[in-house]
């Protein structure tokens, strides 16, 4: 899994700072036994997390575009 770096602002953060991962509509779990970071699962810092949760019904690509348009 990728380290916690915000999908929007690219800020590196610690989970103790707040934030977390969001599963978007394009989430695809990794096959059993495979190591890596699944598509559609993205990290968000505390500043962007709540808005990301509101957008979870979109694909991760669509969510990023919506953040950019705000």
N, C-alpha and C positions, 0 to 999 in steps of 0.2 A: 504494500500500500504506500502511496505517496505520503510524504510528511505534510503536516498541516500548514499549507500555504494557500491564502485566500484566492479563490477562483476569479475574483473580480479585481482586487487591488494588488495581488501578488505579495501581500504582507505575510511574513512568516510569524506564526504565533504559537503559543502553548495552549493546550486545552484548559488550563487553569485560568487563562485570560478570557474565556468564553468562546462562543462559536462552536462549530462542529461540522459534521457532514450532512448533506442533503441528497436524497435519492430522487432523481428526476424521472420523467416518463420514459426516457431511453435507458434506464438502468438495466444492465445485464450482469448478473452475478458471474463470477469466474467459475469455470468448470472445476469440479472437485479435484483437489490436489494441485491446482495451478496457483502460482504465486504472482502477485502484481496488484494493479489497481483497476477495479471494474469500471467500464464505461458507464456514464450517467450518475456516478457518485462523486460529488465534489466537496471540497473543503471551503468553508466560509468563516472569516473572522467575525468577532462579535458585532461589528458595525454592519455587516452585510447579511448575517445569518437569518434574521427574522424575515427580511424581504425575500431571501432565497426560499425559505419555507413556503411563503405565499405563492411562489412561482413553480412549485414542485410538480404541478400537473403538466408543465411544458417540458420539452427536451432541454438538456443542459445548454445546448447551442442557442435555443430560443431564449432561455433565461438570461444568458450573457447579453444577447442583443437587447432585451428589455432593460437590463441594467444600464446599458450604454445609451439608451434613448431617454433615460430619466434625467 
